[in-house]
């Protein structure tokens, strides 16, 4: 089995959204390794160089933490997305992303993909999807991976989980991709009619 990975945003020396990251790590450990003890990500050592700026913290783990690394965060510009169908299973965040990367290679000239599973909208290759219908933001109720930013937004009632069929996608007006490094920000919305292929 591949190592599991947790990606956490570190801004000016502070790890973000730790409650939800810790919950996902310990849920995965419980399911995959039958662990009962809890890891505390608050104890993650932070090097001096992450005290300024935005960094991507990567924690590799199984039953225990195997390694921690930091790299500067560089945002990926996404303007277009292609629909790609798959019966993929990816309910835990693994270091080995081969199955996701293979789908990403099907994007053609688009910047990113939207994975369709059994006729349902799920996720992109790197983020959960939010959709705006003109009144409210929703997120697919059955994502491939339950993201930590998605969990926080649901808990704060910023977004609502909803079944989103592929043939309903173009009924929505806007789309936003969110993950640990990219929180809810309406400046990052995309027009569905012009961005989805």
C-alpha positions as CSV (number, residue, x, y, z in Angstrom):
1,X,0.0,0.0,0.0
2,X,1.2,3.5,-0.8
3,X,2.0,5.9,2.0
4,X,-0.8,8.3,2.9
5,X,-0.2,12.0,2.5
6,X,-1.8,15.1,4.1
7,X,-1.2,18.4,2.4
8,X,-1.6,21.4,4.7
9,X,-1.3,25.1,3.9
10,X,1.3,26.9,6.1
11,X,0.9,30.7,6.1
12,X,3.5,32.8,7.9
13,X,4.5,29.9,10.1
14,X,0.9,28.8,11.0
15,X,-0.6,25.5,9.8
16,X,-4.1,26.1,8.5
17,X,-7.4,24.2,9.1
18,X,-5.7,21.7,11.5
19,X,-9.0,20.4,13.0
20,X,-10.1,19.0,9.7
21,X,-6.7,17.7,8.6
22,X,-6.3,15.9,11.9
23,X,-9.8,14.4,11.6
24,X,-9.0,13.0,8.1
25,X,-5.6,11.6,9.1
26,X,-7.0,9.8,12.1
27,X,-10.1,8.6,10.2
28,X,-7.8,7.1,7.5
29,X,-5.5,5.5,10.1
30,X,-8.5,4.0,11.8
31,X,-10.0,2.5,8.6
32,X,-6.8,1.3,7.0
33,X,-4.7,0.2,10.0
34,X,-7.4,-0.3,12.7
35,X,-5.6,2.3,14.9
36,X,-7.3,3.6,18.0
37,X,-4.7,6.2,19.1
38,X,-4.8,9.7,17.7
39,X,-2.1,11.7,15.9
40,X,-1.9,15.4,16.8
41,X,-0.8,17.4,13.8
42,X,-0.4,20.5,16.0
43,X,3.0,19.0,17.1
44,X,4.3,19.2,13.5
45,X,7.8,20.8,13.7
46,X,8.0,24.0,11.6
47,X,11.4,25.1,10.2
48,X,12.4,28.8,10.5
49,X,12.1,29.4,6.8
50,X,8.3,28.9,6.7
51,X,7.7,31.8,9.1
52,X,7.0,34.1,6.1
53,X,4.9,33.4,3.0
54,X,2.7,30.5,1.9
55,X,4.1,27.0,2.0
56,X,2.8,23.6,1.2
57,X,3.4,21.2,4.1
58,X,3.4,17.5,3.1
59,X,3.0,14.9,5.9
60,X,3.6,11.3,4.9
61,X,2.2,8.7,7.2
62,X,0.9,5.2,7.9
63,X,0.2,4.3,11.5
64,X,2.8,6.9,12.4
65,X,4.2,10.0,10.7
66,X,7.0,9.0,8.3
67,X,8.1,12.4,7.2
68,X,7.3,16.1,6.9
69,X,8.5,18.4,4.2
70,X,7.8,22.0,3.1
71,X,7.9,23.6,-0.4
72,X,6.9,27.1,-1.6
73,X,3.4,27.2,-2.9
74,X,2.9,28.1,-6.5
75,X,-0.7,28.4,-7.6
76,X,-1.8,26.5,-10.7
77,X,-3.7,28.6,-13.2
78,X,-6.9,26.9,-14.3
79,X,-9.2,28.4,-16.9
80,X,-10.6,25.3,-18.7
81,X,-11.7,21.9,-17.6
82,X,-12.5,18.7,-19.5
83,X,-15.1,16.1,-18.4
84,X,-13.4,12.7,-18.0
85,X,-15.4,9.5,-17.0
86,X,-14.0,6.9,-14.6
87,X,-15.0,4.3,-12.0
88,X,-12.0,5.3,-9.9
89,X,-11.9,4.7,-6.1
90,X,-9.9,7.2,-4.2
91,X,-11.4,7.7,-0.7
92,X,-8.0,8.1,1.0
93,X,-5.3,10.6,0.1
94,X,-2.3,8.5,-1.1
95,X,1.1,9.6,-2.0
96,X,0.9,7.5,-5.1
97,X,-1.4,9.4,-7.4
98,X,-0.9,7.3,-10.6
99,X,-4.6,6.5,-10.9
100,X,-5.4,10.3,-10.8
101,X,-2.5,11.3,-13.0
102,X,-3.6,8.8,-15.7
103,X,-7.0,10.6,-15.8
104,X,-5.3,14.0,-15.8
105,X,-3.4,13.0,-19.0
106,X,-6.8,12.8,-20.7
107,X,-7.4,16.5,-20.4
108,X,-6.3,17.3,-24.0
109,X,-5.8,21.1,-24.3
110,X,-7.7,21.8,-21.1
111,X,-5.9,22.9,-17.9
112,X,-7.7,20.5,-15.6
113,X,-10.3,17.7,-15.5
114,X,-13.7,17.1,-13.9
115,X,-14.1,13.4,-13.0
116,X,-17.5,11.9,-13.8
117,X,-18.3,8.7,-12.0
118,X,-21.5,6.7,-12.7
119,X,-23.0,9.8,-14.2
120,X,-22.2,12.0,-11.2
121,X,-19.9,15.0,-10.9
122,X,-17.2,14.2,-8.3
123,X,-13.9,16.1,-8.1
124,X,-11.1,17.6,-10.2
125,X,-7.7,15.9,-10.1
126,X,-6.5,18.3,-7.3
127,X,-9.5,19.7,-5.7
128,X,-13.2,19.5,-4.7
129,X,-15.7,21.3,-6.8
130,X,-18.2,24.0,-5.8
131,X,-21.0,25.0,-8.0
132,X,-23.2,28.2,-7.9
133,X,-26.8,28.1,-9.2
134,X,-27.4,31.8,-9.0
135,X,-28.5,31.7,-5.4
136,X,-26.5,29.1,-3.4
137,X,-23.2,27.3,-3.5
138,X,-23.3,23.5,-3.6
139,X,-20.7,20.7,-3.7
140,X,-21.2,17.2,-5.0
141,X,-22.4,15.0,-2.2
142,X,-20.2,12.0,-3.3
143,X,-16.7,13.4,-4.0
144,X,-13.8,11.0,-4.7
145,X,-12.0,12.4,-1.7
146,X,-13.6,14.3,1.2
147,X,-11.4,17.4,1.3
148,X,-10.6,19.3,4.4
149,X,-11.5,22.7,3.0
150,X,-14.8,21.2,1.7
151,X,-15.5,19.8,5.2
152,X,-14.9,23.2,6.8
153,X,-17.1,25.0,4.2
154,X,-20.0,22.5,4.8
155,X,-19.6,22.9,8.6
156,X,-19.9,26.7,8.3
157,X,-22.9,26.3,5.9
158,X,-21.1,28.2,3.2
159,X,-21.8,25.3,0.8
160,X,-24.4,22.4,0.8
161,X,-23.7,18.9,-0.4
162,X,-26.0,17.9,-3.3
163,X,-26.2,15.1,-5.8
164,X,-25.0,16.7,-9.1
165,X,-25.7,14.7,-12.3
166,X,-23.4,15.2,-15.3
167,X,-26.3,16.3,-17.4
168,X,-27.2,18.9,-14.8
169,X,-23.7,20.5,-14.7
170,X,-24.5,23.2,-17.2
171,X,-27.6,24.2,-15.2
172,X,-25.1,25.9,-12.8
173,X,-23.6,29.3,-13.5
174,X,-20.2,29.2,-11.8
175,X,-17.6,26.7,-10.6
176,X,-14.9,27.0,-8.0
177,X,-12.1,24.5,-7.1
178,X,-11.2,24.3,-3.4
179,X,-8.5,22.4,-1.6
180,X,-6.2,22.9,1.4
181,X,-4.1,25.4,-0.5
182,X,-7.1,27.2,-2.1
183,X,-9.9,28.3,0.2
184,X,-13.3,29.7,-0.8
185,X,-12.7,32.9,-2.8
186,X,-15.2,34.2,-5.3
187,X,-12.4,35.9,-7.2
188,X,-11.4,32.4,-8.4
189,X,-14.8,31.4,-9.9
190,X,-15.1,30.2,-13.5
191,X,-18.0,30.6,-15.8
192,X,-19.2,27.0,-16.5
193,X,-20.5,27.7,-20.0
194,X,-17.1,28.9,-21.2
195,X,-14.7,26.9,-19.0
196,X,-16.0,23.3,-19.1
197,X,-15.5,21.3,-22.3
